[in-house]
Each structure stands twice: as structure tokens, then as C-alpha cells.
Amino acid sequence: MSLQPLRITAGRKLAAGLAGIITMSATLTSGFAASVLTFRPGPADPLSQKLLFGTLAIVVAIISVAVSFLLVRAALGRIRTGGSLSRFFRYQLAAFGVGGGLGLGFLPAMTGAAPIWWVISIAAGVGLIAVSLLAFRKARYPILSRPPYPHIGLAEGRVIGDWSAAHTRGPSLTVVHFVDDKGRERWVRHLVQQSPSLRGTVGQVVYDRHRPERVQRFAVTQQLFDIRPPREIRENPAPQPRTIYPMPPGSRPPRPR
């Protein structure tokens, strides 16, 4: 985490947008091609063709994953929350899996297979897509009432900057501001894992007291918008917000009234 304010500059936005485009185009297409080339029967010399084109599809997938991963790393910078890069890597694997599932689904139409193989192939494709999409689920982080270890600090953080480009399918980025247990202001970039995380969203920051540059995670505790089911909103229209204080509470600067 930084002692100086951080921004999401145009260069970082461009890097994140390009990473999303590459992931949803090259990586997904490589998964589609690898699936089709692996299971589609070939004519004269099927084994050599499968090895050649299958290997080519895997190489393209590896290159696209590496390039987009480096772009996201550049977008987040050195000062980022823990788990941001691993979260994006799961997105990349999910895109490859979705492409593979689409390939299995379209495979019978390409080969003129028997009806039973249509059922098997489509079922396998749908199953692979369903499993891959689990990587896009909202992260579920428990809200801690006290630090689990002596070297862990808790603080209330707030999103002060956000960026998202849905048209590029790129990862959403935010800048989180909080005050550590010594009263120093800190800033850190974060890859959104709990939507919506907009400007003003409040959450719990878990960081390392001994290595202040390491922020383990940011868990949303209070949304700007009420996203509860309509029935629950009608029964309790004004829920009490959940506010998390750092531990120990005595080291936190007094809150303005």
C-alpha cells in the first residue's frame, strides 16, 4: 500500500481493456479450437494433424494468457491487493474452458455424428461451460471482528476511484483508501471481486502490520445501493449499515462527529 494517493491513469485503463479483449477473443477462441481439433476425427493422417493443430491452439492460448496477465499486472502496478492477479488468472482459465465447452457443443454439427453423440457432446459442453463460469462468481470473504493473527491489521476502507469498461470485458479496477493502526493514510489498487464496488463503497481492509505494503484483501461491507430482495426491502426498508473498525480500537484516530 502506498503513502501517496494513487490514480487509475489512462495507461492503466488501456492495459486493463486490452487484457480483457485478448482474454475474451484469443484465449476463448483457442479453447474452442483446441476442443474441436482434439475430438474431431481427421481424414488421412488424423493423429499428426491433431498433434500439430492442437499444439498450435495450446501455444496461442499460452501466449494470450501470458500477455493479458502481464497487462493486468501493469494495470494494477506494484501496490495492489493480494489475490487480484490470481483472480484474473482464474478468469483466463474460465475463458479457455468456455471456449472448450462451445467447441464440444458445435462438434457434432461439424462431423455429422449420430444423435446419441449430439446428446453426449452438448451435455459435456454445457457442463464444462457451467464449471468454467463458477470462476466469475462474486468472491465471498468473511468479515472479521478481530485479527486472526497478531501481525494482521484490520481497517475500514473506502473506494475513492473506480474504472470499468464492460464493452471490452476487461477487469474492473478501484483505488481503496484507509487509515492503518498508526494513523497513516494508505492507498492501494484493487481488482474488483465483489460487484458493485463503486466510488464510496465501504469495506474491510486486511493488511500486514509488519509489511504495510502487503494488503491481503478488501471485502465489501456496505454498498451504495440496496441490492437486497424486494420483499426484504419492504419488510425492513432502512437496514443498519455494517461498519468495521480496526483492531485494536484504541489505536485508531478519533472519528469526527
C-alpha positions in Angstrom: 0.0 0.0 0.0 1.1 3.5 -0.8 1.5 6.5 1.4 0.8 8.7 -1.6 -2.6 8.9 -3.4 -2.9 6.5 -6.3 -4.8 7.0 -9.5 -6.1 4.8 -12.3 -4.4 6.6 -15.2 -5.2 6.3 -18.9 -2.3 3.9 -19.4 -3.6 1.6 -16.8 -7.1 1.7 -18.2 -5.7 0.9 -21.6 -3.8 -2.1 -20.3 -6.8 -3.5 -18.4 -9.0 -3.0 -21.5 -6.5 -4.8 -23.8 -6.2 -7.6 -21.3 -10.0 -8.1 -21.4 -10.1 -8.1 -25.2 -7.3 -10.6 -25.5 -8.8 -12.9 -22.9 -12.3 -12.9 -24.4 -11.0 -13.2 -28.0 -7.7 -15.1 -28.3 -8.0 -17.2 -25.2 -11.6 -18.2 -25.7 -11.0 -18.9 -29.4 -8.0 -21.0 -28.5 -10.1 -23.1 -26.2 -12.7 -23.6 -28.9 -10.1 -24.6 -31.4 -8.3 -27.0 -29.0 -11.6 -28.7 -28.2 -12.6 -29.2 -31.8 -9.2 -30.2 -33.1 -8.8 -32.7 -30.3 -12.1 -34.6 -30.7 -12.8 -34.1 -34.4 -11.9 -37.2 -36.4 -9.4 -36.4 -39.2 -9.1 -37.9 -42.7 -5.8 -39.4 -43.9 -3.5 -38.9 -41.0 -5.6 -37.8 -38.1 -3.0 -38.2 -35.3 -0.4 -36.0 -36.9 -3.0 -33.3 -37.7 -4.4 -33.4 -34.2 -1.0 -33.0 -32.7 0.0 -30.2 -35.0 -3.1 -28.1 -34.8 -3.9 -29.0 -31.2 -0.4 -27.9 -30.2 -0.7 -24.7 -32.1 -4.0 -23.9 -30.3 -2.4 -24.5 -26.9 0.6 -22.4 -27.8 -1.7 -19.5 -28.9 -3.7 -19.9 -25.6 -0.5 -19.8 -23.5 0.8 -16.7 -25.3 -2.6 -14.9 -24.9 -2.8 -15.8 -21.2 0.8 -14.6 -20.6 0.3 -11.3 -22.5 -3.1 -10.4 -20.8 -1.7 -11.4 -17.4 1.2 -9.0 -17.9 -1.1 -6.3 -19.0 -3.3 -6.7 -15.8 -0.1 -6.7 -13.7 0.9 -3.4 -15.3 -2.6 -2.0 -14.8 -2.6 -2.8 -11.1 1.0 -1.9 -10.5 3.2 -3.0 -7.6 0.8 -1.6 -5.0 -2.2 -3.9 -5.2 -4.4 -6.1 -3.0 -3.5 -9.8 -2.6 -5.4 -12.2 -4.8 -6.1 -9.6 -7.6 -3.7 -11.4 -10.0 -4.8 -14.9 -9.1 -8.4 -13.8 -9.5 -7.7 -12.6 -13.1 -5.8 -15.8 -13.8 -9.0 -17.8 -12.9 -10.9 -15.5 -15.3 -8.4 -16.6 -18.0 -8.8 -20.3 -17.3 -12.6 -19.8 -17.3 -12.5 -18.2 -20.7 -10.5 -21.1 -22.1 -13.0 -23.5 -20.6 -15.9 -21.7 -22.0 -14.3 -21.8 -25.4 -13.7 -25.6 -25.0 -17.3 -26.1 -24.0 -18.6 -24.2 -27.1 -16.3 -26.4 -29.2 -17.8 -29.6 -27.8 -21.3 -28.2 -28.3 -20.7 -27.5 -32.0 -18.6 -30.6 -32.7 -21.5 -32.9 -33.7 -22.7 -30.4 -36.4 -19.2 -30.4 -37.9 -18.8 -34.1 -38.0 -22.4 -35.3 -38.9 -22.4 -37.5 -35.8 -25.2 -39.8 -34.7 -28.0 -38.4 -32.4 -26.6 -40.1 -29.3 -23.2 -38.3 -29.9 -25.1 -35.0 -30.2 -26.6 -35.5 -26.7 -23.3 -36.5 -25.2 -21.3 -33.7 -26.8 -23.8 -31.0 -26.0 -24.1 -32.2 -22.4 -20.4 -32.3 -22.0 -20.1 -28.8 -23.4 -22.8 -27.3 -21.2 -21.2 -29.0 -18.2 -17.8 -27.5 -19.0 -19.2 -24.1 -19.5 -21.1 -24.2 -16.2 -18.0 -25.3 -14.3 -15.9 -22.5 -16.0 -18.4 -19.8 -15.2 -18.0 -20.6 -11.5 -14.8 -18.5 -11.7 -16.8 -15.4 -12.3 -18.8 -15.7 -9.1 -18.7 -12.9 -6.6 -16.0 -13.5 -4.0 -17.2 -14.4 -0.5 -14.9 -13.0 2.2 -15.9 -13.3 5.8 -16.0 -10.0 7.7 -13.6 -10.4 10.6 -14.4 -9.0 14.1 -10.8 -9.3 15.2 -7.4 -10.0 13.6 -6.8 -13.8 13.2 -3.0 -13.3 13.9 -1.0 -10.7 15.8 0.7 -9.3 12.7 -2.7 -8.8 10.8 -4.4 -5.4 11.0 -8.0 -4.5 10.2 -9.2 -1.2 8.9 -12.2 0.4 7.3 -11.5 1.2 3.7 -13.4 3.2 1.1 -13.3 3.1 -2.7 -12.3 6.6 -3.9 -11.7 5.8 -7.5 -13.1 3.2 -9.9 -13.0 2.2 -13.5 -14.9 -0.4 -15.6 -15.2 -1.0 -19.3 -17.9 -3.6 -19.9 -17.6 -3.3 -23.7 -14.0 -4.6 -23.6 -14.8 -7.3 -21.0 -11.8 -6.0 -19.1 -11.4 -6.3 -15.3 -12.8 -3.5 -13.1 -10.2 -1.6 -11.1 -10.6 0.5 -8.0 -8.4 2.5 -5.6 -9.1 1.9 -1.9 -8.2 4.4 0.8 -7.9 3.5 4.5 -6.0 4.5 7.7 -3.7 2.0 9.3 -3.3 1.3 13.1 -0.7 4.1 13.3 -3.0 6.7 11.9 -1.2 6.9 8.5 -3.3 7.2 5.3 -2.8 4.4 2.8 -3.9 3.8 -0.8 -3.9 0.5 -2.8 -5.2 -0.6 -6.2 -7.7 -3.5 -6.2 -9.2 -5.7 -8.9 -12.9 -5.8 -8.2 -14.1 -9.2 -6.9 -17.4 -8.1 -5.3 -19.7 -6.1 -7.6 -20.8 -3.4 -7.4 -17.7 -1.7 -6.0 -18.2 1.9 -6.9 -16.9 5.2 -5.6 -17.9 5.5 -2.0 -18.3 1.7 -1.3 -17.1 0.8 2.2 -15.3 -2.4 3.1 -12.9 -4.1 5.4 -9.1 -4.0 4.6 -7.0 -6.8 5.9 -3.3 -5.9 5.8 0.1 -7.0 7.3 1.3 -4.8 10.2 5.0 -5.8 9.7 4.9 -5.3 5.9 2.5 -2.4 5.3 2.8 -2.7 1.5 1.0 -6.0 1.7 -2.8 -5.8 1.7 -4.3 -9.2 1.8 -7.8 -8.4 0.7 -10.7 -5.8 0.6 -14.1 -7.2 1.5 -17.2 -5.1 0.8 -19.3 -4.4 3.9 -21.6 -1.6 2.8 -23.0 -1.0 -0.7 -24.1 2.4 -2.1 -27.2 0.7 -3.4 -29.6 -1.6 -1.7 -29.3 -4.9 -3.5 -31.5 -7.0 -1.2 -34.5 -8.8 -2.5 -37.6 -6.6 -2.9 -39.5 -8.5 -0.2 -36.8 -7.9 2.4 -36.6 -4.2 1.5 -40.3 -3.9 2.1 -40.1 -5.6 5.5 -37.0 -3.6 6.6 -36.6 -0.5 4.4 -33.7 1.0 6.5 -31.2 -1.6 7.4 -28.3 -0.7 9.7 -25.0 -0.5 7.8 -22.2 -2.7 8.9 -19.2 -0.7 9.9 -15.9 -2.4 10.6 -13.3 -0.8 12.9 -9.6 -1.7 13.1 -8.2 -3.7 15.9 -7.3 -2.7 18.5 -9.8 0.2 18.5 -7.7 2.3 20.9 -5.0 2.9 18.2 -7.5 4.4 15.7 -7.7 8.2 15.4 -10.9 9.7 16.8 -13.7 9.8 14.3 -15.1 13.3 13.5 -18.5 14.0 14.8 
